[in-house]
Amino acid sequence: MKSNFNKYFSTYFAIKLIIYLILQNTLFIMILGELSVDLDNDITGYVVFVPLIILIFVFFLFTFTTANAITKFRRNDLLIKRTTPHDYFKVKAILTSVFFSLNDLFLFFKFREHLLSAYNEGMKKISMLNSGNSTYRDKLLNDLEILRDKYSKCSIAIVTVILLFHLASVLFSERTMVGKYYNAEKVH
């Protein structure tokens, strides 16, 4: 008698999704700790590329480890019951994309909150150090505001790209999982 694939894989999938979202958030929040709005140190490349790399890397890692788990489950002679693999894995792929996209929005607002805090810290520092020279202070505050706006625009562009990537990856995820399911069947 063949055991039920749905039960085992759904449990595995839910646990794995939670673990990877926590991993992604931890990495991202650690990077936020390094963010500062400082005129001496323009970290635009850091603001753009590091989150992009982390978010895409964690997603691909999640997809491929999940696909490999499908092969292991199938080798244990488990079958999907009462559904086709395409429908079953399409739901899992949609759930993956939706949860990663919602998490991206959460991280975006976390980034904005941290950016505002770093900006306020920079304003205080400039105001304290240059309280006697108002012209120079105003110029530095203006430059700081320009830098903050630059980071904000970068973050909006990155979150848009990442959201589109995660939402468009449904087809890729589904095909990968279905392919692993059928390939494992041939190994029997």
C-alpha positions as CSV (number, residue, x, y, z in Angstrom):
1,M,0.0,0.0,0.0
2,K,1.4,3.4,-1.0
3,S,1.5,6.1,1.6
4,N,0.0,9.6,1.0
5,F,2.5,12.1,-0.5
6,N,0.2,15.1,0.3
7,K,0.5,14.6,4.1
8,Y,4.2,14.3,4.2
9,F,5.2,16.8,1.6
10,S,2.7,19.5,2.8
11,T,4.1,19.2,6.4
12,Y,7.7,19.4,5.0
13,F,6.8,22.3,2.7
14,A,5.2,24.4,5.5
15,I,8.1,23.9,7.9
16,K,10.7,24.6,5.1
17,L,8.9,27.8,4.0
18,I,8.8,29.1,7.6
19,I,12.5,28.3,8.1
20,Y,13.6,30.0,4.9
21,L,11.5,33.1,5.5
22,I,13.1,33.3,9.0
23,L,16.6,32.8,7.4
24,Q,15.9,35.5,4.8
25,N,14.6,38.0,7.4
26,T,17.6,37.3,9.7
27,L,20.1,37.9,6.9
28,F,18.3,41.0,5.8
29,I,18.0,42.5,9.2
30,M,21.7,41.8,9.9
31,I,22.4,43.9,6.8
32,L,20.2,46.7,8.0
33,G,22.4,47.0,11.0
34,E,25.2,48.0,8.7
35,L,23.1,50.7,6.9
36,S,23.9,54.3,7.8
37,V,23.0,57.5,6.0
38,D,26.4,59.1,6.1
39,L,27.7,61.7,3.6
40,D,31.2,60.3,3.9
41,N,30.1,56.8,2.9
42,D,27.7,56.4,0.0
43,I,26.6,52.8,0.1
44,T,24.1,52.8,-2.8
45,G,25.7,49.7,-4.3
46,Y,25.3,47.9,-1.0
47,V,21.7,49.0,-0.6
48,V,20.9,47.8,-4.1
49,F,22.9,44.6,-4.7
50,V,23.2,42.9,-1.3
51,P,19.4,42.6,-0.7
52,L,18.9,41.6,-4.3
53,I,21.4,38.8,-4.0
54,I,20.1,37.6,-0.7
55,L,16.5,37.6,-1.6
56,I,17.0,35.8,-4.9
57,F,19.6,33.3,-3.4
58,V,17.3,32.3,-0.6
59,F,14.4,31.8,-3.0
60,F,16.4,29.6,-5.4
61,L,17.8,27.7,-2.4
62,F,14.3,27.1,-1.1
63,T,13.0,26.0,-4.6
64,F,15.9,23.5,-5.2
65,T,15.9,22.0,-1.8
66,T,12.2,21.5,-2.0
67,A,12.5,19.9,-5.4
68,N,15.1,17.5,-4.1
69,A,12.8,16.6,-1.2
70,I,10.2,15.6,-3.8
71,T,12.6,13.1,-5.3
72,K,13.3,11.6,-1.8
73,F,9.6,11.3,-1.0
74,R,8.9,9.7,-4.4
75,R,11.7,7.2,-3.8
76,N,9.9,6.2,-0.6
77,D,7.0,5.1,-2.9
78,L,4.7,8.0,-2.0
79,L,2.0,9.2,-4.4
80,I,-0.2,12.3,-4.7
81,K,-3.8,11.2,-4.2
82,R,-6.9,12.6,-5.8
83,T,-5.1,15.3,-7.8
84,T,-2.6,15.7,-10.7
85,P,1.0,16.7,-9.9
86,H,0.5,19.9,-12.0
87,D,-2.4,21.1,-9.9
88,Y,-0.9,20.1,-6.6
89,F,2.5,21.7,-7.3
90,K,0.9,24.8,-8.8
91,V,-0.8,25.5,-5.5
92,K,2.6,25.0,-3.7
93,A,4.3,27.3,-6.2
94,I,1.7,30.0,-5.8
95,L,1.9,29.7,-2.0
96,T,5.7,30.1,-2.2
97,S,5.5,33.2,-4.4
98,V,2.8,34.8,-2.3
99,F,4.6,34.2,1.0
100,F,7.9,35.4,-0.3
101,S,6.3,38.4,-1.8
102,L,4.5,39.3,1.4
103,N,7.8,38.9,3.2
104,D,9.5,41.2,0.7
105,L,6.9,43.9,1.6
106,F,7.6,43.3,5.3
107,L,11.4,43.7,4.7
108,F,10.8,46.8,2.5
109,F,8.9,48.5,5.4
110,K,11.6,47.4,7.8
111,F,14.2,48.9,5.5
112,R,12.2,52.2,5.3
113,E,11.9,52.3,9.1
114,H,15.6,51.8,9.5
115,L,16.5,54.3,6.8
116,L,14.4,57.0,8.6
117,S,16.1,56.2,11.9
118,A,19.6,56.4,10.2
119,Y,18.6,59.7,8.5
120,N,17.4,61.2,11.8
121,E,20.6,60.1,13.5
122,G,22.7,61.8,10.7
123,M,20.6,65.0,11.0
124,K,21.3,65.2,14.7
125,K,25.0,64.6,14.2
126,I,25.3,67.3,11.5
127,S,23.2,69.8,13.6
128,M,25.4,69.2,16.7
129,L,28.7,69.4,14.9
130,N,27.8,72.5,12.8
131,S,25.5,74.5,15.0
132,G,27.7,77.6,14.7
133,N,27.8,77.6,10.9
134,S,24.2,77.6,9.6
135,T,25.0,77.8,5.9
136,Y,27.4,74.8,6.0
137,R,24.9,72.9,8.2
138,D,22.1,73.6,5.8
139,K,24.2,72.4,2.9
140,L,25.1,69.1,4.7
141,L,21.5,68.6,5.7
142,N,20.4,69.1,2.1
143,D,23.1,66.6,0.9
144,L,21.9,64.1,3.6
145,E,18.3,64.5,2.4
146,I,19.4,63.8,-1.2
147,L,21.3,60.7,-0.1
148,R,18.2,59.5,1.8
149,D,16.0,60.0,-1.2
150,K,18.5,58.1,-3.4
151,Y,18.4,55.1,-1.0
152,S,14.6,55.3,-0.9
153,K,14.4,55.2,-4.7
154,C,16.8,52.3,-4.8
155,S,14.8,50.4,-2.3
156,I,11.6,51.0,-4.3
157,A,13.3,49.8,-7.5
158,I,14.7,46.7,-5.7
159,V,11.5,45.7,-4.0
160,T,9.6,46.1,-7.3
161,V,12.1,43.9,-9.1
162,I,12.1,41.3,-6.3
163,L,8.3,41.2,-6.1
164,L,8.0,40.8,-9.9
165,F,10.6,38.0,-9.7
166,H,8.9,36.2,-6.9
167,L,5.4,36.5,-8.5
168,A,6.7,35.5,-11.9
169,S,8.6,32.5,-10.5
170,V,5.4,30.5,-10.1
171,L,5.8,28.7,-13.4
172,F,9.5,28.0,-12.8
173,S,8.8,26.5,-9.3
174,E,5.9,24.4,-10.5
175,R,7.8,23.0,-13.4
176,T,10.8,22.2,-11.3
177,M,8.7,20.4,-8.7
178,V,6.6,18.5,-11.3
179,G,9.8,17.5,-13.2
180,K,11.3,16.1,-10.0
181,Y,8.1,14.2,-9.2
182,Y,8.1,12.5,-12.6
183,N,11.8,11.9,-12.8
184,A,11.8,10.2,-9.4
185,E,9.0,7.9,-10.7
186,K,11.3,6.7,-13.5
187,V,14.0,5.7,-11.0
188,H,11.7,3.1,-9.3
